[in-house]
Amino acid sequence: MANNDKNQQRQKKKWLIDPDFRVDRDPDRCIDCRVCERQCANDVHEYDEDGECMRSDGSSCVGCQRCATLCPTEAISIKEAERDYRPHGNWTQSVLQNVHKQAETGGVLLSGMGNDEEHPVYWDRLLLNASQVTNPSIDPLREPMELTTYLGRKPDRIEVEEVDGEPRLKTEVAPQLKLDTPVMFSAMSYGSISYNASLGLARAAQEKGTFANCGEGGLHEDFREYGDNVIVQVASGRFGVDKEYLDAGAAVEIKIGQGAKPGIGGHLPGEKVDEAISQTRMIPEGTDALSPAPHHDIYSIEDLRQLIYALKETTRYEKPVGVKISAVHNVAPIASGCVRAGADFVAIDGYRGGTGAAPTMIRNNVGIPIEFALASVDSRLREEGVRNQASVVAAGGFRCSADVVKAIALGADAVYIGTAALVAMGCHLCQKCYTGKCNWGIATQDPYLTRRLNPEIATRRLKNLLRGWSLEIKEMLGGMGVNAVESLRGNREHLRGINLSSRELDILGIKAAGE
Amino acid sequence: MACKLCEVHCLVAHSRSNHIIKAFREEKDSIMPRVQVEESGYVSFALQCRHCDDAPCVEACMTGAMHRDEETGAVVCDEDQCVGCWMCIMVCPAGAVRPGKQDSIASKCDLCLEEGFPACVENCPNEAIIYREDDEEENDE
């Protein structure tokens, strides 16, 4: 029996697992320069000394497109491997592959990035308005257009007093985050992404006047200089959390849940915990960084309130303290609870939200779309008269500036982008972040791979993305005849729905197109 | 990051055809890249001529083949005059001059004077090779 096990382990070929991709190499174009071989961390390409040519093995290809992108003669194309299984509506090829994988390994299916199932994208079913005849549209190139956004608790009413003949605000306003554009970088920890990627995010946030969330892995010493544009996170693992850490950031976010894996904790494998990460996380080198599923000190809204106020107390009530939750079935009352517990902002992460690693079944089946979660949270907070007490940040699969504008019209104060930021840095969504072999140098700690992401290029590309989106947001606002993002917030009159049931329209709180 | 695309594009830039596939197919036996990526573990460095101010290769060259281009200040080798004595290779502190594949001519970086801009810099996907005229020439991360 023991021998059999040994034999089984040594069997390299997993014979029922089909390759996901096929590597096509055009021999007329290949110049045997071996760039593909050197750039593949999965050992797909190999130079055949005897045959004096390159050979490729698609079985270990993850489809990251690094080789195809860098090939100087465009000799390589990576294609989805074709399988000629008999078509079946229930037992699709990917379902069969998953069963084969688990029958082979007995393990849990893992995935990186967000839910990749073909569920409807509700942003695409929402349409924006524009002015015609009766109200003028505004040209943002000629007239001022305000994207500045303040996140934090707003007072119930404002009192103004006169001092030396000048009006002055008498009401004490709670601490606010000032954003030059309503787009922030969502929580991605140093550990899940590389040093260079983290640096790119922090720098771009600083240079564009927005914020990067450092995630639950602490804040590296080198990134503290960007602290004024960093939101520091406190998650269930409490990695890297001490007073200096809390003071280093511009705001604190308590992470309760993540859209990609609601109800699930985190696990950074020990092999990624090198010296710098161990110091940043304050854990021994080489040990697994395990974030428990719940915060072990939070079992109620009252417990959450204790943590919120402990953090506010520690930071002398000078910084907003927010709470991040996943979009789950009862997200509206939960968000309401968070606001009542004292959160200055509530971040809601929809089921398209990304991750470095999540069980595939959880990623693809748990949680709800951010569009519905956002609409119901905003409506609920308004009904309860507490909407002003906290800002709402939407997250989870934002792809373009139109998604941002629609989210703001649905009630968000700002949005977090994660995947879009990674894509800007080079990510091709191969979804293999959990292997630690990111060929683009983003989701890896291997020094041979991390140097592939030049932080200066990363910063530049992220800044460009924010610039492009901001210009587009201004154009869309102008078209609607609105000259400030403030005026669009929660203004669902600017939205109409297509391909939506009346129930869905009700939940989103919008009219159908034509109404 | 050791992709060696600088070597690929350097070779093409110094080929007769100037066509990447032709250069590798038909001319590879006679030409070679003038930049060379050296690696030690995960650290890599694209090494090409530093175009020193007090270039020892120019001093050592007995035929005057190795000379400084007056217009640009780049150290270049006149292939018609080079006799392949390899003194330049012996004295180069950077190891940036190598024997050419044919005709006993020293092969070294000419900053792509004919093309106007170094091909290695232009084609580095990670912007690791930087062309600077003022201080210490090119740097590689």
Chai-1 contact restraints between the chains, C-beta under 6 A:
chainA,res_idxA,chainB,res_idxB,connection_type,confidence,min_distance_angstrom,max_distance_angstrom,comment,restraint_id
A,I31,B,F24,contact,1.0,0.0,6.0,A-B,restraint_1
A,C33,B,V8,contact,1.0,0.0,6.0,A-B,restraint_2
A,V35,B,C3,contact,1.0,0.0,6.0,A-B,restraint_3
A,V35,B,L5,contact,1.0,0.0,6.0,A-B,restraint_4
A,R38,B,A2,contact,1.0,0.0,6.0,A-B,restraint_5
A,R38,B,C3,contact,1.0,0.0,6.0,A-B,restraint_6
A,Q39,B,C3,contact,1.0,0.0,6.0,A-B,restraint_7
A,L70,B,C3,contact,1.0,0.0,6.0,A-B,restraint_8
A,P72,B,V8,contact,1.0,0.0,6.0,A-B,restraint_9
A,P72,B,I20,contact,1.0,0.0,6.0,A-B,restraint_10
A,T73,B,I20,contact,1.0,0.0,6.0,A-B,restraint_11
A,T73,B,I21,contact,1.0,0.0,6.0,A-B,restraint_12
A,P447,B,Y42,contact,1.0,0.0,6.0,A-B,restraint_13
A,Y448,B,Y42,contact,1.0,0.0,6.0,A-B,restraint_14
A,R451,B,M1,contact,1.0,0.0,6.0,A-B,restraint_15
A,R452,B,M1,contact,1.0,0.0,6.0,A-B,restraint_16
A,N454,B,N126,contact,1.0,0.0,6.0,A-B,restraint_17
A,N454,B,E127,contact,1.0,0.0,6.0,A-B,restraint_18
A,I457,B,E127,contact,1.0,0.0,6.0,A-B,restraint_19
